Amino acid sequence: MTARQPRRLLRPLIYAATVATVGGGVLYYSYRPRNIPGSDPAVVPPRFGPDGTIAPPRFPKVKSRVEQIADLKRSAGTSQSSDTTDSPFSSLFRSGSQIHNGKTEVEEPYDLLIIGGGATGSGIALDAATRGLRVACIERDDFSSGTSSKSTKLVHGGVRYLEKAVWELDYNQYKLVKEALRERKYFLDTAPHLSSWLPIMLPIQKWWQAPYFWMGTKAYDFLAGSEGIESSYFLTKSKALEAFPMLKRNNVVGALVYYDGAHNDSRMNVSIAMTAALYGATVVNHMEVVGLEKDASGNLCGARVKDLVQEKNGKRTEEFTIKAKGIINATGPFTDSIRKMDDQTVDEIVAPSSGVHVILPGYYSPANMGLIDPKTSDGRVIFFLPWQGNTIAGTTDAPTEISQNPIAGEEEINWILSEIRGYLAPDINVRRGDVLAAWSGIRPLVRDPKAKNTESLVRNHLITISDSGLLTCAGGKWTTYRQMAEEAVDDAIPQYGLRTGPVMQVPQISGTEMVDDAAPLDGTCQTHQVRLIGAHGYSKTLFINLIQHFGVETDVAKHLTESYGDRAWTVAALSAPTEKRFPVRGIRISPLYPFVDGEVRYAVRHEYAQTAVDVLARRTRLAFLNAQAALEALPTVIDLMAEELKWDGKRKDLEWRESVKFLASMGLAKSKLSVTRRDVESGKAAEYDEHERKLYSRHDRPADTIESDSKFKSGENPMIGKDSPANK
């Protein structure tokens, strides 16, 4: 009896200690201190002079596009005159060329030639260059001109993929989510200025959904582990409506909020490409592959290309050959066209799927809270997210044909608007006229012959190598671009007999010798630690330094630091004086958005922008945010680029026509496709007829004066009609 009494006392203590330990562990895990990417001080803090003024940093330049093309030609032994000015980094990396008597001798082929300058192709170029390989990356259009600029702007593991993995017991889906959650953290670490954490609300419409959604979001948190940043949490109905007041009240009983990443996709893509260029890669846009070269044994050894910019300038363009030991095909939706250059008989492996997004004014969503509708009317998922001051909604998912600039159909646009009406408050009138821009992106999904519809296709990537040695990297998603690049280079090294090695002279990307990038470039993959251009000197307070030093407006300064990181110093310096007391610098190219003239100059000088669309769509995001505003800014952009690139009148006219045609794929009204520059400058381009006003105008026809307050007699006011809604 005496022995049992201590046991009776001990057992409750053990239970209590166990509960306390588990509960404490859960609480610590939920509320532990976390290092939020982008919240740290700048790796390279601003320097101050003796008088307390800021000394702007000086950054290295990439080779010019002309120099990069000369390097491409030298790979095939094409002689070049040596009077071209070398970049400061021409001698930093391994080179097989020597100059004698003003001529360049034959240079050895590139280790790798990458076709495609989207997220995957640019990522492969950066990975290979930081392993000490000699790399070239060419793109037919512009960096991020295809799928990579037309995403939902999320950096995410995929909550819906996790749900499928559980219900379908699909290990591949689970693996994709796990991989994406790891890559999400790398994304935010290497480019904190271009990416950030975003809380996303999951509305609960029935009480039974609460435990189901709670378990799903907690499983998502658990999978993220140390790669996560915030834990999901529950909101009561009142708190949910306080956080997202646009929600319909009568069918919401609460909400769960989980965290994912958001980013500026095309600026991220351009930054990856420019970082690769600084590490020694030859990176050229607007360079089209017209054929592949094979040696006597039938193995690929190069590609024939032509410079499309010369054609735009009205000059004769000669094809030339780029020699390389290995060729990688990373052309997204156009993967099969390159594969058929290699072998006409191959089966297609890409199942193209159209994803339509629309852009609405910012008042449709809170500034820092997104929303996901997990079950739309046809079972798909739709996101509703704040982005660049506006609201992005999408996406659809349907089979499509491949084209360079697909146009979003009215049926898809109206479907998205219909779904939005389903969960927004009834007093919010969701109108077609509120759509500022709409576009269709083509997802290069890997084809599964057993799949019945594209929505069931996994965004897994596929790496294949043809008999002649063409390595193709297809499929995947934006979030996993770095992992795809790493695997592609891993496969290319033994396939082509390449030798990696340490990068002995690392370029001073941060603009100072005093910063260690924390990435030991020893010949192995280190892209999870290589900070992208602009990341080193970025901090959340950098915009204050820009305001104080250059006198730019607050919203402009914030935009520049969040789009260019520490390179915002250079962009602001390239911005013209306003001749006003304030702002001192920065002339806006559109009065509605914080894009300024310095961005156009920076895009041309430092980011290889060659067309007005390059600037409007990929360097700034104006075309994606507001198609009409992009049209109105077009004359200014063309004039600024003409000054930089010495365009003549014919080239400026060509830019106008091609840019307006591109804006049609961004949702510009059909009647605007024939407008002239004079129409825009005179203000006629902003006029709509009654039918188009209902489709494209964000307001009703104005009644300027209410009749009861008018100085005119009833029916005599020339500014207002008798049947005006203002009089009813």
N, C-alpha and C positions, 0 to 999 in steps of 0.2 A: 504493500500500500504506500509506504513512504517513497518507494522508487517511482511510483506512477505520478505522485503529486508534482515533482519537478518537471516531468514530461508534459503534464497538463498546462503548466505555466510557460514552458518553453515553446510549445507549439504555436500559441497565439503570437508570441514575440517573433518567431520565425516568419509567420504569415505577414505580420505587420511590417517587418523589416523588408520582406520581399516586395510587398506592395509599394512601400516607400521608395525602395531602390528603383523599381520599374517606373513608378510615377515620376521620380526625380530625373531619371534618364530621359523620359519622354519630354518633360518640361525643358531640360537642358538642351535636348536636340532641337526643340521648337524655337527656343529663345536664345540660343547660343550666340556669342558675338560673331559677326560675319564680316568678311572683307568684301565690300561691294565694288566690283570693277568700275573704274572711273571716279571713285570717291577719294582715291589716294592723291597726295600732292603730285605735281608734275615730276617725272623722272629728271627732266632738265628744267629747273625753275628759271624764271626770268632773271636776267642780270641787270643790275642797277649801276649807273655811273657814279662818279664822285659827288655830283650835284643832285643825286637822287632820281634822275631821269632813267627811264628804261632803255637798255641797249638791246635792240631787237636781234635775235639770233641770225646766223648766216648758215644756210643749208647748201649741201652739194646739189649740183644739177645733173640730170640724166643727159645722155647723149641726145643730140637733136635727131629728128626723124631722118634727115638726110644722111647723117652719120650711121644710123642704124641700117639703112638700106645699103649703104656702101659696104658694111660688114657682111650683109647677106650675100652680096655679089662676090665678095672675096672668098666665100666658102667654096665656090666653084672655080676659083682661080681666075676670075675676071679682074684684069688689071685696073687699078684706080689711081688717079693722080693724087699725090700726097699733099695737095695744097688745102685740103679740108681741115678746118680747125678741130683738133682733138678735144674730146671731153676730158676734164680732170681725172676721170676714172678709166680712161682708155687702157692704161697700163696696169691696172690693179689685178686683172684676172689673166688666166692662162691664155696665151695667144700663139698662133703658129705663123704669124706674118712678120716679114721684115721689109724695111723700106730701103731701096737702093736706086739712086739716080732718078728720084721723083716718081718711081713706080713701085707698086706693092707686089711682092712675089706671091706665089701660090700659098694660100692658107689652108690648113687642114680642115676637113668637113666638121660641121657641128656634131656633138655627141647626140643631141636630140633636136628634131624639128617638130614643134607642136603646132598643129593646125587647129585654130579655134582660140579666140581670146575672151571667152566667157569666164565664169567662175572656175570651172574645171580646168580649162586650158591655162589660164593665168596662174592658177594654183599649182599646176604641174611645173610651170616655168619657174616659179619661186622656189618650189621644193628642190628641183634639179639644180638650180643656180646656187643654192645654199649648201649643196653637197659637193660643190667644186666642179660640176659638169659644165660643159660649154653648150649653151642652150639658145635656140631661136624660137620665137612664138609669133605667128602671123594670124591676122584676122581679116576676113573679107570685108566686113563692115567696120564697126567700132567695138571697142571693149564693152561688153554687156549690152550689145545692141539687140540681142534676141531674148531668150527666156530669162537670162540672169537679171534683166532690168524690170521684168514684168511679174515678179513674185508677189506674195501677200505681205512681204516685208517682215516676216517672222523668222526668228532663229529658234527653232523648236524641235523637241523630240517627237511630238505628235501624240496628243492624248487619244485621238481616234484610232491610231495604229496600235496603241497599247490595249485599247478595248478589244480590237479585233484579235490581237495576239492571245488574249485571255479566252475569249469566247470560241475562237477557232483553233485554239491550241497550236498556234502558228509560231514556231521558233524564229523564223526569218523576220516576222514582224517585230517580235520582242528584241531581236538582235539589232534591228534598225533603230528602234527607240533608244536602246541602251547606248548605241554608238552616237546617235544624234545628241543625246543629253551630255555626253562627254565633250563632243565637239562644240556644243553651245558654250561651255565654259571657256574653251580656248578662244572662241570667237570674241567674247567680251574682254578677255585678257589682252589679246594682241591688237585690238582696235576699239578701245573704250570710247573714242570720240564718235565712232560711226554706229555703235550698238549700245543697247541699254536693256535693263530689265523692265518688263511691262506686266502689271497685274491684269489678268483676264477674268472677267466675271462669267460664271456659268449659272444662269437663272434656274431656280427650282420652281416648277409649276404644280407639282403634286408632292405631298409629304413623303410618299413612298420613295420618291427620287432622291431624297436627302441622304439616306445611308448609302445608296448606290453610287451617287456622285462623290460622296465623301470618301468612300473606299477607293474610288478611281483616282481622285486627286492625291490621296495619301500614298497610293501605290506609285504614282508619278513622282512624288517627292522622294520616296524611298529609293526608286531606281536611280534618281539623280545623285543621291548620296551627298558626298562632299562637293559634287559639281553644282549642286543647287545653291540658291542664295536666300530664298525666303520660303517658308512653309505655307501651304494652302490653309485657308481659314473659312469659317462659316459666317454669313451675315444674316441677321434677321430681316424680315421684310422691310421694316422702317430704315434700317441701315443700308440695305441694298438700294432702296429708292433714293436715299440721301447720296450714295456714291454714284448712282447712275439714274438721275431724275427723269431721263427720257423714257424709262421703261413703262410698259403698260402695268397699271396697278392691280387690276382685278384678277390676273392669273399668275401672280408671283407670290409665293409663300416664303421665299428666302433666296439665298444665293451662296454659292461657293466661289472663292477667288483663288486662283492658282497663278504661278509666275512662269513666264516664258520670256524669250528675248525678242527684241525688235531691232531692225537695222535699216540703213539707207543702202539698198542693194547695189545700184549701179556705181555709187561712189565707193563702196567697198570693193567692187570689181576693179575699178580704175586704180584704186590704191594698191591692190595686190599686184597688178601689172606694173605699176610704176616702182613698187618695191623690188620686184624681180629685175627691172631695168637697172636700178641702183646697185644690185648685187651682181651685175655683169651680164644678164640675159639680153639678147637682142630682141626687142619687142616692137612690132610694127603693125599698125592697124591699116585698114583700107588696102590690103594686099591680098589679091585673090589667087587661089590655087587653080590652075587650069589643067594640070596633069601631073601624074606621078612618074618618076624616073626609076628604071630598074637596071641592074647591072647584067653582065653576061650570064650569070647563074640564075637570074630571075628574082633576085632579092631587091627590095626597095633600097635606093641610095640617094634619093632626093626628090624635089618637086619643082615643077615649072610654075612661075608666078608672074603676075603683072601688077603694077602700081595703078590703082584706080584713081588716085588723086591727079595724076598727070592727065588722064582722060578728061576729068572735070575741068582742068585748066586749058583744055583744047589742044594739048600737045600729043604727039605720037608716042605711044607706049610700046616699048619692046619687052617681050617676055625674057626672063632670065631664070637660071636654075640655082636653087639652093641645095647644096650637098650636105647630107647628114648620115650618120651611122644608123640612126633609128628614127622612125616617124611615128608620132602619136596622133591619133584622130580624136579630137575632143570638141566636136562641132555640134553637140546637142541634138536638136531635131533634124539637123542635116547630116547626121552620122552616116546614114546609108548612102548618101550621094558620094561621099569620099570613099567609102568601102567599095562602091561600084567602079570608081576610078581605078581601084586596085584589081578588082575582079568583077566583071559584069554579071557573073552567074550566082553571086551570093544571095542568100535569103535576107530579107529585111529583118532587123532586130528591134527597131524602134516602133512603138505604138503611140503616135502623137495624140495628145489630149489637149483640148482647148480649155483654158481657165480665164474667165472674164472677171474683171474687177471694175468697180465704179468708184469715183471720188466724189464725195459730198462735202458741203461746207462744214467747218469745224464745230458748229453748234449742234450737230447731230450726236456728238459723243463727248464725254468728259475728256479733258486734256490728257489725263494720265490713267485712264482705265479703258481696257478693251472689253469686248463681249463675244462669246461664242454661242451660237445656236446649234446644239449637237444633233438635232433632228428637225430638218426642214420638211416641207411638204412632200418631197420625194426621197427623203431619207439621207440626204447629203448633209454636210456641215458647212455653215457659213460663219465667217469672221466679220467683226464690226470694230474697227480699230482706229485710234487716233494716229495720224501720220503727217509730219511736216506742217502742222497747224490745220490740216483738213481731216476728213474721215474717209477711210478706205473700207469698202465692203466687197466681199467675194468669198468664195469663188465658185464658178460653175465647173463642171467636169464632164466633158463629152468628147467623143472621137471627132477628129478634124483632119483636114488636109493641110499639108505643110506649105506655108508661104512665108515670105520674109517679114511683112508687116500686116498680119491679119487684122481684120476690123471686127470689133465687138458688135454682135447683132442686136437688134432691138428686142428680140424675144428674150435673149439672155439678160439684157439690162432690165427689162420689165420684170423678169422672174426675181432678180435680186431685190428690186424695189418692193415687190409684193411680199417677199419674205421679211424684209425690214419692217413693213407696216404691221406684220403679225405680232411683233414684240415691242414696238414703240407705242407710246401713249396715243390714244385716238385724237387728241387735240393737236398732234404734230402731223401736219399734212405733208406726206412724203410725195414729192412731185418729180416728174421726169425733168422738169426745168431746173431742179436742184443739182443735177448731175453735171459737175464741172469738167470731168474727163472720164473716159471709159476706154479700156483696152483689152485685148485678148493676147494672152501669152500661151505658147505651145510647150507643154511639158513633154520632155523626151523620155517617156516611160519605157522600160524594158518590156518587150512583148512576151507575154505568157500565152501560148496557144490554147491553154485550158481555161483562160479567163473569159467570162461572158460579157463583162463590161469594163471600161477603163477605170471606173471608181474602185474596183477591187484589185487593181494592179498595185503592187508594192513599189515604193520609190527606191528600191535597192539598185545599186549600180552593177554593171557587168563589164569585165575586162576580158577581151578576146584578142588573140594574135593570129593573123592570117598566115597562109603558107609562105607568102612573100615577105612577111615580117611587119605588116601594118598592125600596130597595137591600137586597139579601139577601147576607149573608156566612155561608156554610155550609161544613161539613167542617173539615179541618185537624186539628191535634193541640195538646195543651197547650203543648208546647215552642215552637210557632210562633205563639202567640197575639199577640205583639207585632207580628210581621210582618204578620199578617192584619189587625190593627187599623190599621196604617200604610197598607196598600193600600186598605182600606175608606174611610178618611178622604181619601186622595188622590183616590179616585173620586168621593166625595161633594162635594168642594169645587167642581169645575166643573159637576157635575150640578145642584146647587142654587144656584149662583151665590154661594157664600160667600166672605167675605174674612177671611183669617187675619191675625194681627198679633202683635207682641210682647206678652208679659205683663209689664206695667210694674211691678206690685207683687207680687212673688212671696211667698207665705206662708212664714213661718219654720218650715218643717216640722221642722228639726233642733232647734228650741227655742232658737236663738241667732242673733244677727245676724252673727256672726263667721265663718260658714261659707258658702262659695260652693259651690252644688250641682254645679258643673262642667257644667251643662246650660244653654247660652244659649237661652233661650226667645224666639226671634226670629220665630216664626210658622211655622217648619219643624218636621218631626218630630224630636223630641229624646228620645223615650222610651227609647232605648238608653242614655241617660245619666241619666235622672231616677231618683234613688233612691226606693224605696218607703218608706212610713211605717215607722219603726223601724230603718232601715238606718244612719242617720247616726252614732248613738252606739253601735253594736254592735261588740263585739270578743269574742274567745274567752275573755277573762278578765273580762268584765262581770259574770258570775255571782258572782264573789268580792266585788265591790262590793255586790251585793244582800245577800249573806250578812252582810257586816260592818255594813251600815247597817240592815237590817230584821230580821235574825235568822231568815231563812227556811232551810229545810233545803237541803242541797246539791243533791239531785236536783230539788227544786222550783225552785231558782234557775236551774239549767241549763235546765230545761224552759221557764221564763218567758223567758229571754234568747233561746232558740232559736225561740220561737214569736212573741214580740212585739218582739224587738230592744231598742232603747233605751226603748220604751214599757213594758218590764218594770218600770221605776221606778214608773209609774203603777199598774200591776196590783198590785205588791207593797204600795203605799201603800193600796190599796183592800181589802187582805186584813185580815181581823179578827184581833185579838190572840187567842192560844190560851190565855192564863192559865197557861202553863207556863214553866219555865226555858228550855227550848229544844224546838222552835222557838218564837220569840217571836210570829211572825205566820204566817198561812196555814193555814186549816182545810181539809183535804182533803175533796173531795166524794165521793171513792172511796178507800178505804184501799189499793187496789192500784196507783194511778197518781198522778202528781204534780200533778193538777189541783186548784186551790184556789178558795176562795170569791171571792177578788178578781177572778178571771177572769170570773165570772158578772156581777159589778157592772160591770166594764170593758166587757163585751160589750153590755150594755144602754145604758150611758152614752156609749160612744164608737164602737160598731160596729153600731148599729141592730138588735141582737138583739130580736126580738119574741115568740118562742115558745121553749119549753123545747128543742125539737128544734134550733132555731138554735144554741143553746149546746152541747148534747150532741154534735151531729154536725159543725157547721161552725166554731164558735169554739174549743171544745175538740174533741178527736177521740175522745172516750170511746165513743160509739156505734159507731164504726168499729173500735175496738180490742177491745171486749168488750161484747157486747150485754147480757149478764146484769148486768155491773157498771154499765152505763148505767141499767138498770131500777132497780137498788138505789140509785143516786144521784138518781133522778128526784124523790123528795119534797124533797130538799134544794134542788135547782135550782129547782123550782117555787116553793118558799117564798122563796128569795132574789129571784127575779124578781118575785114578787108584792109584795114590799116596795118594789122599784124602780118598778114600773109600776102599783101600786095596783090589783091584780086583786082581784075579789070571789070568793066561793066558787064561783059558776057558772063563771067563767073558769078557775079552778084545776082544776075537775073536767073541763072541756073539754080543758085542756092534758094532763091525765093520760091521757084516752082517746086523743087524737091522737098523743101521744108513744109510748104502748104500741103503737099501730097502726103507727107508723113503725118501731119497733124490730123488728117482724116482718120488715121488708125488710132488716134488718141481721143476721138469722139467729137471732132470739130464738125459743126453743122454743114450739111452738104452745100448750102447756098454760099458758104464762105470759101469753097474750094476754087472759085473763079475770081476772088477779089484780087485787086492789084495793090501794089505798095502805096500808090496814091490814095486808094480807098481807105487803107488803114491809117495813114497819116492825117487824112482829113476827118476821120471819125466815122465814115460811112460803114465801115466794117462792123460797127457795134449795133447797127440797125437791124431789126427783125420784122418780118411781116407777121400778121396775126397768128398764123399757123405755127411758125417757128418760135414765136414768143412763148407759146404754151409748151413747146418741147425744150427750149434751150434757155429761156430767161428765168432768172431766179426771183423775179417779182412780177406782180400783176401790172397791167398798164397803169401808170400813176395818175391819180387825181390830185393835182397839186394844192387845191384849195377846197375846203369843205364849204358848201354853199352858205351855211348859216353864218360863217365868219368872213364872207366875201364882201368887198366894197361894191361889187357889181349887183345889179338887180337880178332876181331869179330868172334863169334862162339866158342871161346876157354875158355870162363869164366866158371869155374865149378859151380859157384853160380847162374847162370842165364841161362834160356833156350832161344833158338832162338825165340820162339813164346811168350815170356814173354810180358805182357802188358806194361812193362817199356820201351820196345824198339819200341813201336808203337805210 
